[in-house]
Amino acid sequence: MAKITFSTDLCKGCGLCVAACPKGLIVLAKGKLNKKGHAPAEITDQAACIGCAFCATMCPDCVITVEK
Amino acid sequence: MKTVFQKPKALTDAPLHYCPGCTHGIIHRLVAEAIDALGIEGNTVGVAPVGCAVMAYDYFSCDMVEAAHGRAPAVATGLKRAMPENIIFTYQGDGDLASIGMAETVHAATRNENITVIFVNNAIYGMTGGQMAPTSLPGQVTQTSPYGRDVKHCGYPVKVCEMLAQLEGPEYLARVAVNNVKNVLSAKKAIQKAFENQIAGKGFSLVEVISACPTNWGMTPQKALEWIDEKMIPYYPLGVYKDRSKEAGV
């Protein structure tokens, strides 16, 4: 069981985490914008997250915190 | 639950101004992680460049100095010689280090100054809007080479690691990339080694990091990372170009 949290307002919606997730669990939010005006990344199925931290490793803005 | 990944303490809370998908952010984090891992934040001084990373002094929690364009290795030399107990690093782009700052870089390397140089190579001038850099690839389209870099007219790209490896001075020269998880983890090790070398008093350590500039390359962030694999790494092969600790008899 792992948990990832996003500092949503720091996200620039670049999508590098989306491509890095081996389980394909991360998407850019549809119909939602953060303070910067980007569509932020979010996780679709928290329970399926394996806590590999690939998303956080590729995030240029330290948006993601991973707990396991 | 245990936190397995979080923002390193050596980075401030200031939001990075870089474009979406710019890998400067990853490289900042790797430098900060090395500072955290070695517990040297209190006595580290960074030297910021001119270029996209000009505001790096806002992002690192350690002391920072802003150098004139390209002069970071000269400023770092002064800092290190005046305060040899402190850890001094420079963070420079390709327009800064490989163009206007080439002389300072080469001479700091040949003197084997005991400093750590983080060299971010994204093959373009980012901050000024995407002009051709000394490191732009042959045929690469930029604002000032709209038909692609013509090597007959503009010459060939500068391969900094290969060039400096010819000198007897430098201790450690490595080229890494940050375009996928595996490469980011190798980059982290190389950057940490560059700091460890300085702590051990070994001398000039430079890590060249192949980085993406999605905005000025005109690509999506993910496509830019693929372009690094397809175009940049074949021209700038990754690896350790010099490591005197591994040479026989040293």
Interface residues (C-beta under 8 A of the other chain):
Chain A: M1 A2 K3 L10 K12 G13 C14 G15 L16 A19 A20 H38 G51 A53 F54 A56 T57 M58 C59 P60 D61 C62 I64 T65 V66 E67 K68
Chain B: M1 K2 T3 V4 F5 Q6 K7 P8 L11 P15 L16 Y18 C19 P20 G21 C22 T23 H24 G25 I26 R29 N180 V181 V184 L185 P214 T220 P221 Q222 L225
